[in-house]
Amino acid sequence: MSAFPGKAFSQNLKDSTSENEEISLIVNDAEHPCITEAEYEIIENECKKNIELLGLDKIVKSRSAVSLQWPLRAANGLNDYSFYNVSAYVDLNSATGATQDNNCGSNTYDGHRGTDISIWPYNFLKMDKDMVEVIAAAPGTIIAVHDGEFDKNCSGNSLTANYIMIQHQDGSSAMYWHMKKNSVTTKTVGQTVVAGEYLGVVGSSGSSSGPHLHFEVRTGTFDANTRVDPFSGSCNSTIASSWWANQKTYKETAITRISVNTTDAVFPPCPDTEIPNESNVFAVPFQGVGLAAGYAKFYIFIRDEISGLNAELKILNPNGTTFNSWTYNSTANNKIKVWGFSKLLPTTPGLYTFQAQYNGITTSTKFEITNNTQSYNVIENQYFKLYPNPSNGRITIEKTSNKYQRILIYNSMGALILEKNLLDYKTNIFINDSKGLYLFRITDGNQIISSGKFILE
Ligand SMILES: [Zn+2]
């Protein structure tokens, strides 16, 4: 029986149209495991065969135990406070129908043999834009690698994933599963990787309910009985001490992203790409779709929410004084929580800050209020438009071609102060630097396609 009959299954978010949105995460579970038994058998046989071919079964194993780094990293200009959450640890209770994770909690599903790390929020958008990369947690030799499989699955299935398996110097191994189609490293079986090396992009290939990494480690390579949970915890007896160089806390409670939006963010059913509807420039008078005149949506994205904690939210004026403030009270424990508040925007032109404090962590984003009647000097050529010039701290770049573009900004001394991928049709960049002349270069990844100057005043 399916746990959610008829529903799109996903690490993705359910949609909501209410003014203040409460959205829950749907993840792989016992009825929809990340990897089927049949598939484990195929992979294990493949690894066994390759290990023998490579003679890796005969090498002298290093006596120092493997030390893992986090297998994901932000890429492509992603600068959120964080971009993932652990949606399921290893199930350490071998009894059918019973679960327990390393911390004696229930963040796992029956029979789960790895750690599921979901990317969040906007997981399909992040996947489309290659914003979260899978990297080698430890150095080693590739013993199995596969690419080319469909990568936008929404439920359990018997399809193969895009994956890589790496044997470490101490004889242990790691499996990286569910990667994006055509993103997997071009290295082949027998080649080595260093710690932190690019392996692929997080995707939803194989038996997956949404973009996430299934990361699994073993003391051996192909023997299913050597699987362990790398997180030390009072309910994990599979290891003597943590395999992580710096083990992350069981819950990483924080507001990981904050944004100002022109209207509701759109979280369509899996596998459609989310539409954030974020902006950091609002021309007054502003009218957002479905909102009262002059209002915008102010979003917070909470990871590992804890009941009883409060988020202190503020809109700060350009001079740092408070324009508006309010409190969000956490009333339940949630792996993730999205909340969008409708609030009146300031109307005086200037650079404002939306700031959130939660669990001792401050997250903020800047947005600008502009006057529609202002006229801007525009720097323009066949690739892009850049404005305003002079700028008061924000410049906007509109692309006029689909070419991959990256902007680099230098101060008058020639020092690089900022670089950013221009992923969208329109990108706003804020420069927190002194007034004066700035130089910019726009590249297509290989060569400079344009350069020029603008003034910050
Ligand atoms: Zn998994």
Residues whose N, C-alpha, C, O or C-beta is under 5 A from the ligand:
A	BS01	ZN	C34 G114 T115 D116 H214
